[in-house]
């Protein structure tokens, strides 16, 4: 086991993990709430270093990232842990329960990417923040070899480790689950303020896209949704937002999100944001120039095709398009 980086020693051999806002106080021989750290004789050690429960090569759109190297492939892996406990978790078998894993080292990961000619790697599936030490060892090696590093995350991390991590991250998709603090506390066992701070900090350092899982009768309050859109637009109206449909999972059996609700809220968000996409409902997800309306990127069952964009600019009106293409 490797020693954790962010923790404080307390009296009676207790420790406090300070990686994320949970700030768990952990007794000797006990494990953190995220399942990734253990107190051994008054020091904190990482249980999940390089232990992945999944390895796959995905289309980068699956992350979802629509404005970062569209049409490319990305090597994806993720830990068996999470620092939130969302009642609706779609990946609860690897985030909330012990699952089988295999070990992978930073050098092995680099070799896989080279063998498969993949130019990006994503830490995803569960919560990569709980893999902090592994990512900090791996990301510099990837970047030195021309491989982009992506995080798909809930954004629930303390400020100091976030700012240590950000220089090594090329793109992030952050899951903004609600714009209601009570939702975060009662449904996710967390708090909203650190997530909003992560979004604000990350935008100035890396390519950023956001995902919002819309759950009927739980986080679909229109006033709260519009406040969320105002928050995003206040940072930059060009940040892409993906609105996804909820399906019953884990502890929650609310009805699935109807497609028409996703499309309705997508239209509302488009009043203030330039790029809003509907996820996992089979709808067409084209990228349109917000200035002249020209089709820039076509996405369908046949793949992804850049049709109206060159060097981050619309070929018709020369409007600058947010992203890396």
C-alpha positions as CSV (number, residue, x, y, z in Angstrom):
1,X,0.0,0.0,0.0
2,X,1.1,3.6,-0.7
3,X,0.7,6.3,1.8
4,X,-2.0,8.8,1.1
5,X,-0.9,12.4,0.4
6,X,-3.6,14.5,2.0
7,X,-4.3,13.6,5.7
8,X,-3.7,14.9,9.2
9,X,-2.7,12.8,12.2
10,X,-5.0,13.2,15.3
11,X,-4.9,12.0,18.8
12,X,-5.3,8.3,19.8
13,X,-3.9,7.2,16.4
14,X,-6.9,8.7,14.5
15,X,-6.3,10.4,11.2
16,X,-8.4,12.9,9.1
17,X,-8.4,12.5,5.4
18,X,-8.4,16.0,3.8
19,X,-8.5,15.0,0.1
20,X,-12.2,15.7,-0.3
21,X,-14.9,17.7,1.6
22,X,-16.0,14.6,3.5
23,X,-12.8,15.2,5.7
24,X,-13.3,11.7,7.1
25,X,-12.0,11.1,10.6
26,X,-10.8,7.5,10.5
27,X,-10.0,5.3,13.5
28,X,-7.1,2.8,13.4
29,X,-7.8,-0.2,11.1
30,X,-10.9,1.5,9.7
31,X,-11.6,2.5,6.1
32,X,-12.7,5.8,4.7
33,X,-16.3,6.3,3.5
34,X,-15.1,6.2,-0.1
35,X,-13.5,2.7,0.4
36,X,-10.2,3.9,-0.9
37,X,-8.2,4.7,2.3
38,X,-7.3,2.9,5.5
39,X,-5.8,4.0,8.8
40,X,-2.7,1.8,9.6
41,X,-1.1,2.6,13.0
42,X,-2.1,6.3,12.8
43,X,-1.1,6.9,9.2
44,X,-3.4,6.9,6.1
45,X,-2.7,4.5,3.2
46,X,-4.3,4.1,-0.2
47,X,-6.1,0.8,-0.8
48,X,-6.9,1.2,-4.4
49,X,-3.7,2.4,-6.0
50,X,-3.6,1.3,-9.6
51,X,-6.5,-1.1,-9.0
52,X,-9.0,-0.8,-11.8
53,X,-12.4,-2.4,-12.1
54,X,-12.7,-1.7,-15.8
55,X,-10.5,-1.1,-18.9
56,X,-11.9,-0.1,-22.3
57,X,-11.4,1.9,-25.4
58,X,-14.4,4.2,-25.9
59,X,-15.4,6.9,-28.3
60,X,-14.6,10.2,-26.5
61,X,-18.2,11.3,-27.0
62,X,-19.1,8.6,-24.5
63,X,-17.5,10.5,-21.6
64,X,-19.3,12.7,-22.7
65,X,-16.9,15.2,-24.3
66,X,-18.2,16.8,-27.5
67,X,-15.8,19.6,-27.9
68,X,-12.5,17.9,-27.1
69,X,-10.9,15.9,-30.0
70,X,-14.4,14.8,-31.4
71,X,-14.4,11.5,-33.2
72,X,-11.3,10.2,-31.4
73,X,-10.9,7.2,-29.2
74,X,-10.0,7.3,-25.5
75,X,-8.6,4.6,-23.2
76,X,-10.8,4.5,-20.1
77,X,-10.3,3.0,-16.6
78,X,-11.6,3.6,-13.1
79,X,-11.3,2.7,-9.5
80,X,-13.6,0.7,-7.2
81,X,-14.6,3.7,-5.0
82,X,-16.5,7.0,-4.8
83,X,-16.6,9.8,-2.2
84,X,-20.3,10.5,-2.8
85,X,-23.1,8.0,-2.2
86,X,-25.9,9.0,-4.6
87,X,-29.1,7.0,-4.2
88,X,-29.5,6.9,-8.0
89,X,-26.0,5.9,-8.9
90,X,-25.9,4.3,-12.3
91,X,-22.6,2.6,-11.6
92,X,-23.3,1.6,-8.0
93,X,-21.7,-1.9,-8.4
94,X,-18.3,-0.3,-8.7
95,X,-18.8,2.9,-6.8
96,X,-20.6,1.7,-3.6
97,X,-19.6,-2.0,-3.4
98,X,-16.5,-4.0,-3.5
99,X,-15.8,-5.3,-7.0
100,X,-13.1,-7.3,-8.6
101,X,-10.1,-5.3,-9.9
102,X,-6.8,-5.8,-11.7
103,X,-3.6,-3.9,-11.2
104,X,-2.2,-1.5,-13.7
105,X,0.9,0.6,-13.3
106,X,1.5,4.0,-15.0
107,X,4.1,2.4,-17.3
108,X,1.7,-0.4,-18.3
109,X,-1.0,2.2,-19.0
110,X,1.4,4.1,-21.3
111,X,2.3,0.9,-23.1
112,X,-1.3,0.0,-23.7
113,X,-2.0,3.5,-25.1
114,X,1.0,3.2,-27.5
115,X,0.1,-0.3,-28.6
116,X,-3.5,0.7,-29.4
117,X,-2.5,4.1,-30.8
118,X,-4.8,5.9,-28.4
119,X,-4.0,9.6,-27.8
120,X,-6.1,10.2,-24.7
121,X,-6.7,8.4,-21.4
122,X,-9.8,9.0,-19.2
123,X,-10.0,8.3,-15.5
124,X,-13.8,7.6,-15.3
125,X,-16.5,5.1,-14.6
126,X,-16.5,5.7,-10.8
127,X,-14.8,8.6,-9.0
128,X,-11.2,9.3,-10.1
129,X,-10.6,11.8,-7.2
130,X,-10.3,8.8,-4.9
131,X,-7.4,7.7,-7.2
132,X,-5.6,10.9,-6.5
133,X,-2.1,9.4,-5.9
134,X,-2.3,7.1,-8.9
135,X,-3.4,9.9,-11.2
136,X,-0.6,12.2,-9.9
137,X,1.9,9.5,-10.7
138,X,0.4,8.6,-14.1
139,X,-0.7,12.0,-15.6
140,X,2.8,13.5,-16.0
141,X,4.0,10.3,-17.8
142,X,1.0,10.5,-20.2
143,X,1.6,14.1,-21.0
144,X,5.3,13.7,-21.6
145,X,4.4,11.1,-24.2
146,X,1.8,13.3,-26.0
147,X,-1.3,11.6,-24.4
148,X,-4.1,13.8,-23.2
149,X,-5.4,13.2,-19.6
150,X,-9.2,13.4,-19.0
151,X,-11.1,13.3,-15.7
152,X,-14.8,12.4,-15.6
153,X,-15.7,13.4,-12.0
154,X,-18.2,14.6,-9.5
155,X,-15.9,17.5,-8.7
156,X,-16.0,16.8,-5.0
157,X,-12.5,17.6,-4.0
158,X,-10.8,20.1,-1.6
159,X,-9.1,23.1,-3.1
160,X,-5.4,22.3,-2.3
161,X,-5.4,18.8,-4.0
162,X,-7.5,20.2,-6.9
163,X,-4.9,22.9,-7.7
164,X,-2.1,20.3,-7.5
165,X,-3.9,18.1,-9.9
166,X,-5.2,20.7,-12.5
167,X,-1.9,21.4,-14.3
168,X,-1.8,17.7,-15.4
169,X,-5.4,17.6,-16.7
170,X,-6.3,18.4,-20.3
171,X,-10.1,18.0,-20.1
172,X,-12.8,17.4,-17.5
173,X,-16.4,16.5,-17.5
174,X,-17.9,17.4,-14.2
175,X,-21.2,16.1,-13.0
176,X,-23.4,18.9,-11.6
177,X,-26.1,16.8,-10.0
178,X,-28.4,19.6,-8.9
179,X,-28.4,23.3,-8.0
180,X,-30.0,22.6,-4.6
181,X,-27.8,22.1,-1.4
182,X,-30.4,19.9,0.2
183,X,-30.3,17.5,-2.8
184,X,-26.6,17.1,-2.4
185,X,-26.9,16.5,1.4
186,X,-29.8,14.1,1.4
187,X,-29.5,12.3,-2.0
188,X,-25.7,12.3,-2.5
189,X,-24.4,12.5,1.1
190,X,-22.3,15.6,0.2
191,X,-22.5,19.3,-0.4
192,X,-22.8,21.5,-3.4
193,X,-20.4,24.4,-2.7
194,X,-17.2,22.4,-3.3
195,X,-18.5,21.2,-6.6
196,X,-19.3,24.7,-7.7
197,X,-15.9,25.9,-6.6
198,X,-14.3,23.0,-8.6
199,X,-16.2,24.1,-11.7
200,X,-15.1,27.7,-11.3
201,X,-11.5,26.8,-10.7
202,X,-11.3,24.1,-13.5
203,X,-12.7,26.3,-16.2
204,X,-9.6,28.6,-16.1
205,X,-7.2,25.7,-16.2
206,X,-8.5,23.1,-18.6
207,X,-11.1,22.2,-21.2
208,X,-14.4,21.8,-19.3
209,X,-17.8,20.3,-20.1
210,X,-20.6,19.6,-17.6
211,X,-23.2,16.8,-17.3
212,X,-26.6,17.1,-15.5
213,X,-28.7,14.0,-14.9
214,X,-32.3,15.2,-14.9
215,X,-34.5,13.2,-12.4
216,X,-38.3,13.7,-12.5
217,X,-39.7,15.1,-9.3
218,X,-36.3,15.3,-7.6
219,X,-34.0,17.8,-9.4
220,X,-36.3,19.1,-12.2
221,X,-37.5,22.2,-10.4
222,X,-37.5,24.8,-13.2
223,X,-36.4,27.7,-11.0
224,X,-33.4,25.7,-9.7
225,X,-32.6,24.6,-13.2
226,X,-32.6,28.1,-14.5
227,X,-30.4,29.2,-11.6
228,X,-28.0,26.5,-12.6
229,X,-27.9,27.7,-16.2
230,X,-27.3,31.3,-14.9
231,X,-24.3,30.0,-12.9
232,X,-22.8,28.2,-15.9
233,X,-23.4,31.2,-18.2
234,X,-21.8,33.4,-15.6
235,X,-18.6,31.5,-15.9
236,X,-18.8,31.2,-19.7
237,X,-21.8,30.7,-22.0
238,X,-19.6,28.5,-24.2
239,X,-19.2,25.7,-21.7
240,X,-20.9,22.6,-23.2
241,X,-23.7,21.2,-21.1
242,X,-25.0,17.6,-21.5
243,X,-28.5,16.9,-20.0
244,X,-28.9,13.2,-19.5
245,X,-31.9,11.0,-18.8
246,X,-32.2,9.1,-15.5
247,X,-33.1,5.4,-15.3
248,X,-34.1,3.7,-12.1
249,X,-31.0,2.3,-10.3
250,X,-29.5,1.4,-7.0
251,X,-31.8,2.7,-4.2
252,X,-34.1,4.8,-6.3
253,X,-37.1,3.7,-8.3
254,X,-38.4,7.1,-9.5
255,X,-39.8,6.9,-13.0
256,X,-37.3,7.3,-15.8
257,X,-36.9,10.7,-17.4
258,X,-39.1,11.1,-20.4
259,X,-37.4,12.2,-23.6
260,X,-39.7,15.2,-24.0
261,X,-38.6,16.6,-20.6
262,X,-34.9,16.4,-21.7
263,X,-35.7,18.2,-24.9
264,X,-37.7,20.9,-23.1
265,X,-34.9,21.6,-20.6
266,X,-32.4,21.6,-23.4
267,X,-34.4,24.3,-25.2
268,X,-34.5,26.3,-22.0
269,X,-30.8,26.0,-21.4
270,X,-30.1,27.1,-25.0
271,X,-31.5,30.5,-24.2
272,X,-28.4,31.3,-22.3
273,X,-25.8,28.6,-23.2
274,X,-24.3,28.2,-26.7
275,X,-23.8,24.4,-26.6
276,X,-26.4,22.2,-25.0
277,X,-26.8,18.5,-25.8
278,X,-29.4,15.9,-24.9
279,X,-27.9,12.6,-23.7
280,X,-28.9,8.9,-23.9
281,X,-32.3,9.5,-25.5
282,X,-31.3,8.8,-29.1
283,X,-31.7,12.4,-30.2
284,X,-29.4,14.0,-32.8
285,X,-26.5,15.8,-31.2
286,X,-25.1,18.2,-33.8
287,X,-22.9,21.1,-33.0
288,X,-24.1,24.3,-34.5
289,X,-22.3,27.6,-34.8
290,X,-23.9,29.9,-32.2
291,X,-23.2,32.9,-34.4
292,X,-24.4,32.0,-37.9
293,X,-26.2,28.6,-37.4
294,X,-24.0,26.6,-39.7
295,X,-23.6,22.9,-38.9
296,X,-20.1,22.3,-37.5
297,X,-20.1,18.7,-36.3
298,X,-22.4,15.9,-37.3
299,X,-22.9,13.0,-34.9
300,X,-25.0,10.0,-35.9
301,X,-24.9,6.2,-35.9
302,X,-22.3,6.3,-38.6
303,X,-19.9,8.3,-36.5
304,X,-18.7,11.8,-36.0
305,X,-17.8,14.2,-38.9
306,X,-16.4,17.7,-38.7
307,X,-18.1,19.6,-41.5
308,X,-17.9,23.3,-40.8
309,X,-15.0,23.9,-38.4
310,X,-11.3,24.5,-39.0
311,X,-8.8,25.4,-36.3
312,X,-11.5,26.1,-33.7
313,X,-13.4,28.5,-36.0
314,X,-16.6,28.3,-38.0
315,X,-15.7,28.1,-41.8
316,X,-18.7,30.3,-42.6
317,X,-18.4,33.3,-40.2
318,X,-15.0,32.7,-38.5
319,X,-16.7,32.6,-35.0
320,X,-14.4,31.0,-32.5
321,X,-15.7,27.7,-31.2
322,X,-14.9,26.6,-27.6
323,X,-12.9,23.4,-27.5
324,X,-10.0,21.5,-29.0
325,X,-10.7,20.1,-32.5
